[in-house]
């Protein structure tokens, strides 16, 4: 479960509230129609920008090329540089961005607050970073998971005693936590990429990675809470969940990116896990149950940042970015609990052997 669970769960909440308020800015006439006299307040800003490559006095460099990267008035071999194509900066994305900024400027002059465009708040870009603070904080979360996983690996492999015959760890869930660490790092990696450049591929990779770590967390939660050690029993626990999660990911990627349905799926899996972990910590009287409860309480409070969604302060800091900031210490706390659990189980098994 852990922070990986809440990564997916809160992303789902973010999707829900994003969809509910997605049309506010898109329907804004100030976004659809420029107030510049050149267009006489009747022409669509984005369409005109794509045709002319200009928004007022501002020239859009990428509109010199078509969406395939080929110059509009040039030879096929004079393609847009690869680094620009890789960043997915093109005429349409730049036109949408500058029209959005122009609309927000006009709204501010009229005393109106920010509105959402295409389901997102109007963030100010920094170089290629669409949401710079969220991207940086996602990278920090990735780093925290790497440090947590690495210290766990060193602990179970070199600091705790190993089984004399097989030289394997006493802790029965070592391999499962290794996989969890890798999936969590993968989820935060694609989160950082998605917040850097938001387009169809990065969105699907981000959501798929989040759902994958959530589904795996559910499996791992059941195996640890019910103390399932036999391989055949583990397969029986994992198979139906793995099949469902795989089907859900395929549905999102190849049929429909249904944010509402994805939110419901993540919510059910997430709530079931949080309840199981909290109850298990109390029933078993685990020596590190207070770390577990603190991490769960912190995640629950952090979820309020996703529910209380507000526009970015000065175009940079929004509720989602603050949530990314809160998960950094929670990640450290969660991996600390995992390491304590490894020490506790190892100590118990060593005593039994003796």
C-alpha positions as CSV (number, residue, x, y, z in Angstrom):
1,X,0.0,0.0,0.0
2,X,2.0,2.9,1.3
3,X,2.7,6.1,-0.6
4,X,2.4,4.3,-3.9
5,X,-1.3,3.7,-3.1
6,X,-1.9,7.3,-2.4
7,X,0.0,8.4,-5.6
8,X,-2.6,6.5,-7.6
9,X,-5.6,7.4,-5.4
10,X,-4.9,11.1,-5.3
11,X,-4.2,11.2,-9.0
12,X,-7.6,9.7,-9.5
13,X,-9.2,12.4,-7.3
14,X,-7.3,15.0,-9.3
15,X,-8.7,13.6,-12.5
16,X,-12.2,13.7,-11.1
17,X,-12.1,17.4,-10.1
18,X,-10.2,18.2,-13.3
19,X,-13.0,16.7,-15.4
20,X,-15.8,18.4,-13.4
21,X,-14.3,21.8,-14.0
22,X,-12.7,21.2,-17.4
23,X,-15.0,23.3,-19.5
24,X,-14.9,26.6,-17.5
25,X,-11.9,28.1,-19.3
26,X,-12.5,26.3,-22.6
27,X,-15.9,28.0,-22.8
28,X,-14.5,31.4,-21.8
29,X,-15.1,33.7,-24.8
30,X,-11.8,35.5,-23.9
31,X,-10.0,32.2,-24.6
32,X,-11.9,31.3,-27.7
33,X,-11.8,34.8,-29.1
34,X,-9.0,37.3,-28.9
35,X,-9.7,40.9,-27.8
36,X,-7.1,42.2,-30.2
37,X,-8.5,44.7,-32.8
38,X,-6.8,42.6,-35.6
39,X,-9.4,39.9,-35.1
40,X,-12.3,42.2,-34.4
41,X,-13.3,40.0,-31.4
42,X,-14.9,37.5,-33.8
43,X,-12.1,35.1,-34.8
44,X,-11.1,32.1,-32.9
45,X,-7.7,32.8,-31.2
46,X,-6.3,29.3,-31.5
47,X,-7.4,28.8,-35.1
48,X,-6.1,32.2,-36.2
49,X,-2.8,31.5,-34.4
50,X,-2.4,28.2,-36.2
51,X,-3.1,29.9,-39.6
52,X,-1.0,33.0,-39.1
53,X,1.6,31.9,-36.6
54,X,0.9,35.1,-34.6
55,X,-1.0,36.2,-31.6
56,X,-1.0,40.0,-31.7
57,X,2.6,41.1,-31.9
58,X,3.9,37.7,-30.7
59,X,5.2,35.3,-33.3
60,X,5.0,31.5,-32.7
61,X,8.2,29.9,-34.0
62,X,6.7,26.4,-34.2
63,X,3.9,27.5,-36.6
64,X,6.5,27.7,-39.3
65,X,6.2,23.9,-39.3
66,X,3.3,21.5,-39.7
67,X,2.3,19.1,-36.9
68,X,4.6,16.5,-38.6
69,X,7.6,18.7,-38.3
70,X,7.8,19.6,-42.0
71,X,8.0,23.3,-43.0
72,X,4.7,24.6,-44.3
73,X,6.5,26.4,-47.2
74,X,9.6,24.4,-47.6
75,X,11.2,21.2,-48.7
76,X,10.4,17.9,-47.0
77,X,14.0,17.5,-45.8
78,X,13.9,20.8,-43.9
79,X,12.3,19.3,-40.9
80,X,12.0,20.8,-37.5
81,X,14.9,19.9,-35.2
82,X,14.6,16.5,-33.4
83,X,14.9,18.1,-30.0
84,X,11.8,20.2,-30.6
85,X,9.9,17.3,-32.0
86,X,10.8,15.2,-28.9
87,X,9.6,18.0,-26.5
88,X,6.2,17.9,-28.4
89,X,6.3,21.7,-28.7
90,X,4.4,22.4,-31.8
91,X,2.2,25.1,-33.3
92,X,-1.0,23.9,-31.7
93,X,0.4,23.5,-28.2
94,X,2.1,26.9,-28.3
95,X,-1.0,28.6,-29.7
96,X,-3.2,27.1,-26.9
97,X,-0.6,28.2,-24.3
98,X,-0.3,31.9,-25.5
99,X,-4.1,32.2,-26.1
100,X,-4.6,30.9,-22.6
101,X,-2.1,33.4,-21.2
102,X,-3.8,36.2,-23.1
103,X,-7.2,35.2,-21.9
104,X,-6.0,35.1,-18.3
105,X,-4.4,38.5,-18.7
106,X,-7.8,39.9,-19.8
107,X,-9.6,38.1,-17.0
108,X,-7.3,39.6,-14.5
109,X,-7.9,43.1,-15.9
110,X,-11.6,42.5,-15.5
111,X,-11.1,41.3,-11.9
112,X,-11.9,37.7,-12.6
113,X,-10.1,34.7,-11.2
114,X,-8.3,32.0,-13.2
115,X,-10.2,29.4,-15.1
116,X,-9.3,25.9,-16.2
117,X,-8.4,25.1,-19.8
118,X,-8.6,21.6,-21.2
119,X,-9.1,20.4,-17.6
120,X,-6.0,22.2,-16.3
121,X,-5.2,25.4,-14.4
122,X,-3.2,28.0,-16.4
123,X,0.4,27.3,-15.4
124,X,3.3,29.5,-16.5
125,X,5.8,27.4,-18.4
126,X,9.5,27.4,-17.5
127,X,11.5,26.3,-20.6
128,X,9.7,23.0,-21.5
129,X,8.2,22.4,-18.1
130,X,4.4,22.9,-18.2
131,X,4.1,22.5,-14.4
132,X,7.6,23.1,-13.2
133,X,7.1,22.7,-9.4
134,X,5.1,19.5,-9.7
135,X,7.7,18.1,-12.1
136,X,10.5,18.9,-9.7
137,X,8.7,17.6,-6.6
138,X,7.9,14.4,-8.5
139,X,11.6,14.0,-9.1
140,X,12.2,14.4,-5.4
141,X,9.6,11.7,-4.6
142,X,11.4,9.4,-7.1
143,X,14.7,10.1,-5.3
144,X,13.1,9.4,-1.9
145,X,11.8,6.1,-3.1
146,X,15.2,5.2,-4.5
147,X,16.9,6.0,-1.2
148,X,14.2,4.1,0.7
149,X,14.5,1.0,-1.6
150,X,18.3,1.2,-1.6
151,X,18.5,1.3,2.2
152,X,16.0,-1.5,2.5
153,X,18.1,-3.6,0.1
154,X,21.3,-2.9,2.1
155,X,19.5,-3.8,5.3
156,X,18.1,-7.1,4.3
157,X,21.1,-8.2,2.2
158,X,24.0,-7.1,4.4
159,X,22.9,-6.1,7.9
160,X,20.3,-8.6,8.9
161,X,21.3,-12.3,9.3
162,X,20.7,-14.7,6.4
163,X,19.5,-18.3,6.3
164,X,22.6,-20.5,6.8
165,X,21.9,-23.0,4.0
166,X,20.4,-20.9,1.2
167,X,22.0,-17.5,2.2
168,X,18.6,-16.0,1.6
169,X,16.9,-13.4,3.8
170,X,14.7,-14.5,6.7
171,X,12.2,-11.8,5.7
172,X,9.6,-13.5,3.6
173,X,8.5,-10.4,1.7
174,X,11.9,-9.1,0.5
175,X,11.3,-9.8,-3.2
176,X,7.8,-8.3,-3.1
177,X,9.1,-5.1,-1.6
178,X,11.8,-4.9,-4.2
179,X,9.2,-5.0,-6.9
180,X,7.1,-2.4,-5.0
181,X,10.1,-0.1,-4.9
182,X,10.7,-0.4,-8.7
183,X,7.1,0.1,-9.5
184,X,6.9,3.2,-7.3
185,X,10.0,4.7,-8.8
186,X,8.5,4.1,-12.3
187,X,5.3,5.8,-11.3
188,X,7.1,8.9,-10.0
189,X,9.3,9.0,-13.1
190,X,6.3,9.2,-15.4
191,X,4.7,11.6,-13.1
192,X,7.7,13.9,-13.5
193,X,7.6,13.5,-17.3
194,X,3.8,14.0,-17.4
195,X,4.1,17.3,-15.5
196,X,6.9,18.4,-17.7
197,X,5.1,17.7,-21.0
198,X,1.4,16.8,-21.0
199,X,0.3,15.0,-24.1
200,X,-1.5,11.8,-24.9
201,X,1.5,9.4,-24.5
202,X,2.8,10.8,-21.2
203,X,-0.7,11.0,-19.8
204,X,-1.3,7.3,-20.5
205,X,2.1,6.2,-19.1
206,X,1.5,8.3,-16.0
207,X,-2.0,6.9,-15.3
208,X,-1.0,3.3,-16.2
209,X,2.0,3.4,-13.9
210,X,-0.1,4.8,-11.1
211,X,-2.7,2.1,-11.5
212,X,-0.1,-0.6,-11.7
213,X,1.6,0.4,-8.4
214,X,-1.9,0.7,-6.8
215,X,-2.9,-2.8,-8.0
216,X,0.4,-4.3,-6.9
217,X,0.1,-2.6,-3.5
218,X,-3.3,-4.2,-3.0
219,X,-1.7,-7.6,-3.7
220,X,1.2,-7.0,-1.4
221,X,-1.1,-5.7,1.3
222,X,-3.1,-8.9,1.3
223,X,-0.1,-11.1,1.3
224,X,1.6,-9.3,4.2
225,X,-1.6,-8.7,6.3
226,X,-2.7,-12.4,5.9
227,X,0.9,-13.6,6.2
228,X,0.7,-15.6,3.0
229,X,4.0,-17.4,2.5
230,X,3.2,-20.4,0.2
231,X,3.9,-19.6,-3.5
232,X,0.7,-21.4,-4.7
233,X,-1.4,-19.4,-2.2
234,X,0.2,-16.2,-3.3
235,X,-0.7,-16.9,-6.9
236,X,-4.3,-17.5,-5.9
237,X,-4.4,-14.1,-4.1
238,X,-2.6,-12.2,-6.9
239,X,-4.1,-13.7,-10.1
240,X,-7.6,-12.2,-10.0
241,X,-6.3,-8.7,-9.0
242,X,-3.6,-8.9,-11.6
243,X,-6.0,-9.8,-14.3
244,X,-8.4,-7.0,-13.3
245,X,-5.7,-4.3,-13.1
246,X,-4.2,-5.4,-16.5
247,X,-7.7,-5.2,-18.1
248,X,-8.3,-1.8,-16.6
249,X,-5.0,-0.5,-17.9
250,X,-5.7,-1.8,-21.3
251,X,-9.2,-0.2,-21.2
252,X,-7.7,3.2,-20.3
253,X,-5.0,3.0,-23.0
254,X,-6.8,1.4,-26.0
255,X,-10.5,2.0,-25.4
256,X,-11.3,5.1,-23.4
257,X,-9.5,7.3,-20.9
258,X,-12.4,7.3,-18.6
259,X,-11.3,9.5,-15.6
260,X,-14.5,8.9,-13.6
261,X,-14.3,5.1,-13.9
262,X,-10.6,5.2,-13.1
263,X,-11.3,7.2,-10.0
264,X,-13.9,4.7,-8.8
265,X,-11.5,1.8,-9.4
266,X,-8.7,3.5,-7.6
267,X,-10.9,4.6,-4.7
268,X,-12.2,1.1,-4.1
269,X,-8.8,-0.5,-4.1
270,X,-7.3,2.4,-2.1
271,X,-9.9,2.5,0.7
272,X,-9.8,-1.2,1.1
273,X,-6.1,-1.1,1.6
274,X,-6.0,1.8,4.1
275,X,-8.7,0.1,6.2
276,X,-6.8,-3.3,6.2
277,X,-3.5,-1.7,7.1
278,X,-4.9,0.4,10.0
279,X,-6.9,-2.5,11.5
280,X,-4.0,-4.9,11.0
281,X,-1.6,-2.5,12.8
282,X,-3.9,-2.5,15.9
283,X,-4.8,-6.2,15.9
284,X,-1.2,-7.4,15.6
285,X,0.2,-4.8,18.0
286,X,3.0,-4.3,15.5
287,X,6.0,-2.6,17.2
288,X,6.0,0.1,14.5
289,X,2.3,0.5,14.2
290,X,2.5,4.2,15.2
291,X,4.7,4.9,12.1
292,X,2.1,3.1,10.0
293,X,-0.8,5.1,11.5
294,X,1.1,8.3,11.2
295,X,1.8,7.7,7.5
296,X,-1.8,6.8,6.9
297,X,-3.0,9.9,8.7
298,X,-0.6,12.1,6.8
299,X,-1.8,10.6,3.5
300,X,-5.4,11.2,4.5
301,X,-4.7,14.8,5.3
302,X,-2.7,15.3,2.1
303,X,-5.8,14.1,0.2
304,X,-7.6,17.2,1.3
305,X,-5.2,19.2,-0.9
306,X,-6.6,17.3,-3.9
307,X,-10.1,17.9,-2.9
308,X,-9.6,21.5,-2.1
309,X,-8.3,22.3,-5.5
310,X,-7.2,25.9,-6.1
311,X,-5.6,27.8,-9.0
312,X,-1.8,28.1,-9.0
313,X,-0.4,30.9,-6.9
314,X,1.5,33.3,-9.3
315,X,1.0,30.6,-12.0
316,X,3.3,28.0,-10.3
317,X,2.1,26.6,-6.9
318,X,-1.2,24.8,-6.8
319,X,-2.8,22.2,-4.5
320,X,-1.5,19.3,-6.5
321,X,2.1,20.6,-6.2
322,X,1.7,21.0,-2.4
323,X,0.4,17.4,-2.3
324,X,3.6,16.3,-4.1
325,X,5.6,18.1,-1.4
326,X,3.8,16.4,1.4
327,X,4.4,12.9,0.0
328,X,8.2,13.4,0.3
329,X,8.4,13.0,4.1
330,X,5.6,10.4,4.0
331,X,7.7,8.3,1.6
332,X,10.6,8.4,4.1
333,X,8.2,7.4,6.9
334,X,6.7,4.5,4.9
335,X,10.0,3.0,3.9
336,X,11.1,3.3,7.6
337,X,8.1,1.2,8.5
338,X,9.0,-1.4,5.9
339,X,12.5,-1.7,7.2
340,X,11.2,-2.0,10.8
341,X,8.9,-4.7,9.6
342,X,11.8,-6.6,8.1
343,X,13.8,-6.3,11.3
344,X,10.8,-7.4,13.4
345,X,10.1,-10.5,11.2
346,X,13.7,-11.4,11.0
347,X,14.2,-11.2,14.7
348,X,11.1,-13.4,15.3
349,X,12.2,-16.1,12.8
350,X,15.8,-16.2,14.1
351,X,14.5,-16.8,17.7
352,X,12.3,-19.6,16.4
353,X,15.3,-21.3,14.7
354,X,17.4,-21.1,17.9
